[in-house]
Amino acid sequence: MIEASASTVSGLQIENDGHPIRLKWHRLRRQLSDPLFSIDVMRAGFSLGASMELDLRVRADGGFVVLHDKDLEGETTGHGRISRKSLDQLQDIYMRDGERPLTFSEDLALMLQSAHPDALLQFDMKDDYEAIGEKGIAHLTAHLQDMNASVIVSGHCLDLIVAVRRKLPHLLRGIDPTDKLVEIYRREGLKAVEKSLLADISGPTEPDTIYLQWSMLLQAARDGLDMVSLCQSEGKRVDAWTFTLKNPAGGFNDVEWRDFSALMALKPDQITTDEATATERAWLNRPAG
């Protein structure tokens, strides 16, 4: 076996029995040492045709800023609730790691115009439809009307994804019913999980991709329900989130290898990770047999 080095891997995808599985760069990180929501990483991903994810929070003016938390304190030099801040009020705020300027939805719309045709950027909406409202949907419509399938809009709030479908039907859509399914699993069992998942798949969001937590997928498979196969049989893609190696330089430990190989056997369409290149390298360097 020829050992894969950092220079021979791209962090774009891996294969299992001829089935390609994309590696999605979580929060615009190709590796965990990258800055959170790095514009430089996004540019690299656009040139390579990578699958990437970023989080969006709504601003007071209806636009969006690339952040995960609802308050500014954790990730930035600012203070207060993001939804109460306008674009002008956020211009002089910086990311804590490296004092980088914030990235806004207006910036993303411009950058997307130069994306590789294979690139896919996930807008993971952290606010619900009640918070975003028609003003936020109108902002997305104005800035993404001419975008192609390089964008997938996802979120927990189904009403929001339905609103996106109505205003921007050309964009891909994703839903994440994980939290709901975990609770149904605990209270009602696997049959109820299957019923709920099928209802979401066939519901008014008309999703392209279903985002499901990887350990839930493994537990369900052990208990007799292959959720990946179920989604794919309905014509949907599956993203298994978020599998990140504890020791990227060392590759899989025994537990990680057991879990990751079981996940690969389910053949999801995509795996979300904070260590894309290390995961690809570890997979290529896995022991024979």
C-alpha positions as CSV (number, residue, x, y, z in Angstrom):
1,M,0.0,0.0,0.0
2,I,1.3,3.5,-0.9
3,E,0.9,5.8,2.0
4,A,-1.2,8.9,1.3
5,S,0.5,12.1,2.4
6,A,-0.9,15.6,2.9
7,S,0.2,16.5,-0.6
8,T,-1.7,13.7,-2.2
9,V,-5.1,14.3,-0.6
10,S,-7.6,17.0,-1.3
11,G,-10.3,16.5,1.4
12,L,-13.0,16.4,-1.3
13,Q,-14.3,12.9,-1.2
14,I,-13.6,9.2,-0.4
15,E,-14.9,6.0,-1.8
16,N,-16.3,2.7,-0.4
17,D,-16.8,-0.2,-2.9
18,G,-17.0,2.3,-5.8
19,H,-19.5,4.6,-3.9
20,P,-18.2,8.2,-3.8
21,I,-18.9,10.0,-0.5
22,R,-18.2,13.8,-0.4
23,L,-16.4,15.3,2.6
24,K,-18.1,18.5,3.6
25,W,-15.9,21.2,5.3
26,H,-17.8,22.0,8.5
27,R,-18.0,25.8,9.3
28,L,-15.6,26.5,6.4
29,R,-12.8,24.5,8.0
30,R,-10.8,22.0,5.9
31,Q,-9.0,21.2,9.1
32,L,-9.7,22.1,12.7
33,S,-6.7,24.4,12.9
34,D,-8.2,26.7,10.2
35,P,-9.9,29.9,11.5
36,L,-13.7,29.6,12.0
37,F,-15.6,30.6,8.9
38,S,-12.4,31.3,6.9
39,I,-12.9,33.3,3.7
40,D,-9.5,31.9,2.5
41,V,-10.7,28.4,3.0
42,M,-13.9,29.2,1.2
43,R,-12.0,30.6,-1.8
44,A,-9.9,27.4,-1.9
45,G,-13.0,25.3,-1.8
46,F,-14.6,27.2,-4.6
47,S,-11.5,26.7,-6.8
48,L,-11.4,22.9,-6.0
49,G,-15.1,22.2,-6.2
50,A,-15.5,21.4,-2.5
51,S,-18.6,20.9,-0.5
52,M,-18.6,23.4,2.4
53,E,-21.0,24.6,5.1
54,L,-21.4,27.9,6.9
55,D,-23.9,29.2,9.5
56,L,-26.1,32.3,9.0
57,R,-27.7,34.6,11.5
58,V,-30.2,37.2,10.6
59,R,-29.5,40.9,11.1
60,A,-31.9,43.6,12.1
61,D,-32.1,44.9,8.5
62,G,-33.0,41.5,7.1
63,G,-29.6,40.6,5.8
64,F,-27.3,37.9,7.3
65,V,-23.9,37.5,8.9
66,V,-21.8,34.3,8.9
67,L,-21.9,33.3,12.5
68,H,-23.2,30.4,14.5
69,D,-24.2,31.9,17.9
70,K,-27.1,34.1,18.4
71,D,-25.0,36.6,20.4
72,L,-21.8,38.3,19.3
73,E,-19.7,37.7,22.4
74,G,-18.6,34.1,21.8
75,E,-17.2,34.4,18.3
76,T,-16.5,38.1,17.8
77,T,-15.2,41.2,19.4
78,G,-18.8,42.6,19.6
79,H,-21.5,42.4,22.2
80,G,-25.3,41.9,22.0
81,R,-27.9,40.0,20.1
82,I,-27.1,39.7,16.3
83,S,-30.7,40.1,15.3
84,R,-30.8,43.6,16.8
85,K,-27.8,44.8,14.8
86,S,-27.8,46.3,11.3
87,L,-25.1,45.9,8.7
88,D,-23.6,49.3,9.6
89,Q,-23.4,48.3,13.3
90,L,-21.5,45.1,12.5
91,Q,-19.0,46.6,10.1
92,D,-16.4,47.4,12.8
93,I,-16.7,44.1,14.6
94,Y,-14.1,41.3,14.1
95,M,-13.8,37.6,14.6
96,R,-11.9,36.8,17.8
97,D,-9.4,34.5,16.1
98,G,-7.2,36.7,14.1
99,E,-9.3,39.8,14.2
100,R,-10.8,39.1,10.7
101,P,-13.7,41.1,9.5
102,L,-17.1,39.5,9.6
103,T,-18.6,38.0,6.4
104,F,-22.0,39.1,5.2
105,S,-24.6,37.6,2.9
106,E,-23.8,40.4,0.4
107,D,-20.2,39.2,0.3
108,L,-21.3,35.6,-0.3
109,A,-23.4,36.5,-3.3
110,L,-20.4,38.1,-5.0
111,M,-18.0,35.2,-4.2
112,L,-20.4,32.6,-5.4
113,Q,-20.3,34.0,-8.9
114,S,-16.7,32.6,-9.4
115,A,-17.4,29.1,-7.8
116,H,-16.2,25.9,-9.5
117,P,-19.3,24.2,-11.0
118,D,-18.8,21.2,-8.6
119,A,-18.6,23.5,-5.5
120,L,-21.5,23.3,-3.1
121,L,-22.0,25.8,-0.3
122,Q,-24.5,25.1,2.4
123,F,-26.3,28.0,4.1
124,D,-27.3,26.5,7.5
125,M,-29.9,28.9,8.8
126,K,-29.7,29.2,12.6
127,D,-32.8,31.3,13.0
128,D,-36.3,30.2,12.4
129,Y,-38.9,31.7,10.1
130,E,-40.5,33.8,12.8
131,A,-37.2,35.5,13.4
132,I,-36.2,35.8,9.7
133,G,-39.6,36.8,8.4
134,E,-40.5,38.1,4.9
135,K,-37.8,40.7,5.1
136,G,-35.1,38.1,5.4
137,I,-36.6,35.9,2.7
138,A,-36.7,39.0,0.4
139,H,-33.0,39.6,1.1
140,L,-32.1,36.1,0.1
141,T,-34.3,36.4,-3.0
142,A,-32.6,39.6,-4.1
143,H,-29.1,38.2,-3.6
144,L,-29.5,34.6,-4.7
145,Q,-32.1,34.9,-7.5
146,D,-29.4,34.3,-10.2
147,M,-27.5,31.7,-8.3
148,N,-27.4,28.1,-9.5
149,A,-27.2,24.7,-7.7
150,S,-24.0,25.9,-6.0
151,V,-26.1,26.8,-3.0
152,I,-28.2,24.5,-0.6
153,V,-30.2,26.2,2.1
154,S,-30.8,24.1,5.2
155,G,-32.3,24.4,8.6
156,H,-34.3,22.9,11.5
157,C,-37.3,25.1,10.8
158,L,-39.5,23.5,8.1
159,D,-41.6,26.7,7.7
160,L,-38.4,28.5,6.7
161,I,-37.4,25.9,4.1
162,V,-40.9,26.0,2.6
163,A,-40.6,29.8,2.3
164,V,-37.3,29.4,0.5
165,R,-38.8,26.8,-1.8
166,R,-41.6,29.2,-2.8
167,K,-39.3,32.2,-3.4
168,L,-36.1,30.5,-4.6
169,P,-37.3,27.2,-6.1
170,H,-34.1,26.8,-8.1
171,L,-31.9,26.4,-5.0
172,L,-31.3,23.1,-3.4
173,R,-32.9,22.6,0.1
174,G,-31.9,20.5,3.1
175,I,-33.7,19.6,6.4
176,D,-32.3,18.4,9.6
177,P,-34.8,16.4,11.7
178,T,-32.2,14.9,14.0
179,D,-33.3,16.4,17.3
180,K,-36.9,15.5,16.7
181,L,-36.0,12.0,15.6
182,V,-33.8,11.4,18.6
183,E,-36.7,12.3,20.9
184,I,-39.1,10.1,19.0
185,Y,-36.6,7.3,19.1
186,R,-36.4,7.6,22.9
187,R,-40.1,7.9,23.5
188,E,-41.8,5.8,20.8
189,G,-39.2,3.6,19.1
190,L,-37.9,2.9,15.7
191,K,-41.2,2.5,13.8
192,A,-42.3,5.9,14.8
193,V,-38.9,7.3,13.7
194,E,-39.3,5.7,10.3
195,K,-42.8,7.2,10.0
196,S,-41.7,10.7,11.0
197,L,-38.7,10.6,8.7
198,L,-40.8,9.6,5.7
199,A,-43.3,12.3,6.5
200,D,-40.5,14.9,6.5
201,I,-39.1,13.5,3.2
202,S,-42.4,13.7,1.4
203,G,-43.4,17.0,3.1
204,P,-43.8,20.5,1.6
205,T,-40.1,21.4,2.0
206,E,-39.3,19.0,-1.0
207,P,-35.8,18.5,0.3
208,D,-32.8,17.5,-1.7
209,T,-30.7,16.4,1.3
210,I,-31.5,15.1,4.7
211,Y,-28.9,15.9,7.4
212,L,-28.7,13.3,10.1
213,Q,-26.3,12.8,13.1
214,W,-23.9,10.0,12.4
215,S,-24.1,8.2,15.7
216,M,-27.9,8.1,15.4
217,L,-27.6,6.5,12.0
218,L,-25.3,3.8,13.4
219,Q,-27.6,3.1,16.4
220,A,-30.7,2.9,14.1
221,A,-28.9,0.5,11.8
222,R,-27.9,-1.7,14.7
223,D,-31.5,-1.7,15.8
224,G,-32.8,-2.6,12.3
225,L,-33.5,0.6,10.4
226,D,-31.1,1.8,7.7
227,M,-32.1,5.5,7.6
228,V,-29.6,6.2,4.8
229,S,-31.1,3.6,2.5
230,L,-34.6,4.8,3.4
231,C,-33.8,8.4,2.4
232,Q,-32.0,7.3,-0.8
233,S,-34.9,5.1,-1.8
234,E,-37.0,8.2,-1.8
235,G,-34.6,10.0,-4.0
236,K,-32.9,12.1,-1.3
237,R,-29.2,12.5,-0.4
238,V,-28.0,12.0,3.1
239,D,-25.4,14.0,4.9
240,A,-24.0,12.3,8.1
241,W,-22.7,14.9,10.6
242,T,-20.2,15.6,12.2
243,F,-17.4,13.0,12.3
244,T,-14.1,14.6,13.4
245,L,-10.9,12.7,14.2
246,K,-9.6,13.2,17.7
247,N,-6.0,12.9,16.5
248,P,-5.8,14.0,12.9
249,A,-2.1,13.3,12.5
250,G,-2.5,9.8,14.0
251,G,-5.5,8.7,12.0
252,F,-8.3,6.5,13.4
253,N,-8.1,5.0,16.8
254,D,-9.8,1.7,17.3
255,V,-13.2,3.1,18.3
256,E,-13.2,5.7,15.5
257,W,-12.2,3.0,13.0
258,R,-15.1,0.8,14.1
259,D,-17.6,3.6,13.9
260,F,-16.3,5.2,10.7
261,S,-16.1,1.9,8.8
262,A,-19.7,1.1,9.9
263,L,-20.8,4.6,8.7
264,M,-19.0,4.1,5.4
265,A,-20.8,0.7,5.0
266,L,-24.1,2.6,5.1
267,K,-23.0,4.6,2.1
268,P,-24.2,8.1,2.9
269,D,-23.8,10.7,0.1
270,Q,-21.8,13.1,2.3
271,I,-20.0,13.1,5.6
272,T,-19.5,16.4,7.5
273,T,-16.2,16.8,9.2
274,D,-13.8,19.4,10.7
275,E,-10.8,17.4,9.4
276,A,-11.5,16.6,5.7
277,T,-7.9,16.1,4.5
278,A,-7.0,14.0,7.6
279,T,-10.1,11.9,7.2
280,E,-9.3,11.2,3.6
281,R,-5.7,10.4,4.4
282,A,-6.7,8.1,7.3
283,W,-9.2,6.3,5.0
284,L,-6.6,5.8,2.3
285,N,-4.1,4.5,4.8
286,R,-6.5,2.1,6.5
287,P,-5.2,-1.4,7.1
288,A,-5.9,-3.9,4.4
289,G,-8.8,-6.0,5.4
